[in-house]
Amino acid sequence: MEKLLILMGKKIMKILVTGGAGFIGSHLVDALISKGHTLVVIDNLSTGFKKNINPKAIFYKLDICDPAIQKVFIKERPESVFHFAAQVNLRRSIDNPIKDAKTNILGSINILENCVDAGVKKVIFASTGGAMYGEANIIPTSESHMANPLSPYAINKLAIESYLNYYYNIFGLQYVSLRFSNVYGPRQNPKGEAGVVGIFCEKIFKHQNPTVYGNGRQTRDFIYVDDAINASISAMEMEGLGVYNISTSKETSINMIFDLIKRESGVNCKKIHIKEGGGAQKKSCLDYSQAKKVFGWQPEYSLKKGIINTIRWYRSKLNYEKNGSIL
Ligand SMILES: NC(=O)c1ccc[n+]([C@@H]2O[C@H](COP(=O)([O-])OP(=O)(O)OC[C@H]3O[C@@H](n4cnc5c(N)ncnc54)[C@H](O)[C@@H]3O)[C@@H](O)[C@H]2O)c1
């Protein structure tokens, strides 16, 4: 198989994915395995699930802060690393910035130090686009817009981008940082606070009315998970490095998301508006033209198609798991 893939002009590699039991990471692992690569997953299963991990992947249940990570790098010697593990809850980063920094800063440095020591060629980092620019004055917002991270979560993503640049300049470790907008799709954990599509789907299939903060006219840029995965793999395969928005460049309000899910699911429900906490971002929409120009990536899924796929997944999950919990 290996020889055949090389003959076909496809280089197969050993690739390590941190956060490979999570929503985006597990889809990434599946896609890389289907391309013939050998996969190693590091995850502490804090928000991810063992059942998400592709059985063909080599799995280490470890925290990214753990010094034992070194043994994994020495044993497995990956060529490329996707660093997708993180404390992902923005609200929790505000409530406990020290804990957030321990995982998202110190854990990331632990991964990068080991990348250098083990001779890894390239790191792909899951950064944030949605939380990076604050209330931007240009929509869609490009990477050249001033960063204005308003939460410890986003501050730490920006800090790791600076570390990536440092490790490249001093040690030659190549990197691509992907500033994802709001990713949605199958396997998203509806218990989190970020995935409004997953939260709404779970609510309506449990015959509960979804809650919308404020008037629901706040906008986000929703990207389907398969598009995010294609961008991640293209970023690994290209020669260059840098920081790129991965998005659709389309603004969609929370009200529009609710209406679309209601229509496409056929479930009769209504949304309940509750008071918004102060400081919530009103608009977020990112310009992906740099990713298109540099590595030829662009989103393929319409919002409608992505939502239909997501609804189908949540519906089938609820049919199988009668205990009322989707995950
Ligand atoms: N989902 C989005 O809309 C979105 C947008 C921008 C950026 N991102 C980033 O993409 C990455 C993946 O996010 P996701 O939405 O799949 O979230 P997720 O919670 O499903 O995945 C994160 C994974 O990391 C693991 N993890 C967390 N802390 C860890 C630790 N200390 N050690 C080892 N493993 C740990 C979790 O168990 C989980 O499997 C994150 O870095 C996140 O910040 C996500």
The ligand as an ORCA input file, in Angstrom:
! r2SCAN-3c Opt
* xyz 0 1
  N     -15.155     24.636     16.883
  C     -14.865     25.862     16.465
  O     -15.740     26.589     16.003
  C     -13.453     26.396     16.549
  C     -13.200     27.677     16.049
  C     -11.893     28.168     16.126
  C     -10.881     27.404     16.650
  N     -11.154     26.159     17.142
  C     -10.056     25.382     17.697
  O     -10.039     24.109     17.081
  C      -9.534     23.141     18.010
  C     -10.508     21.985     18.137
  O     -11.731     22.481     18.672
  P     -13.076     21.615     18.720
  O     -14.192     22.539     18.398
  O     -12.889     20.380     17.953
  O     -13.179     21.320     20.283
  P     -13.228     19.908     21.081
  O     -13.430     20.275     22.504
  O     -14.212     18.993     20.462
  O     -11.762     19.334     20.834
  C     -10.666     19.625     21.663
  C      -9.993     18.322     22.006
  O      -8.813     18.612     22.772
  C      -8.776     17.725     23.893
  N      -8.062     18.406     24.983
  C      -8.459     19.504     25.664
  N      -7.531     19.846     26.582
  C      -6.531     18.934     26.451
  C      -5.304     18.744     27.128
  N      -4.919     19.561     28.123
  N      -4.518     17.706     26.755
  C      -4.897     16.860     25.762
  N      -6.052     16.996     25.097
  C      -6.862     18.019     25.434
  C     -10.234     17.448     24.243
  O     -10.422     16.267     24.984
  C     -10.863     17.391     22.848
  O     -10.817     16.090     22.334
  C      -9.277     23.898     19.315
  O      -7.918     24.265     19.378
  C     -10.158     25.120     19.177
  O      -9.660     26.196     19.962
  C     -12.412     25.637     17.113
*
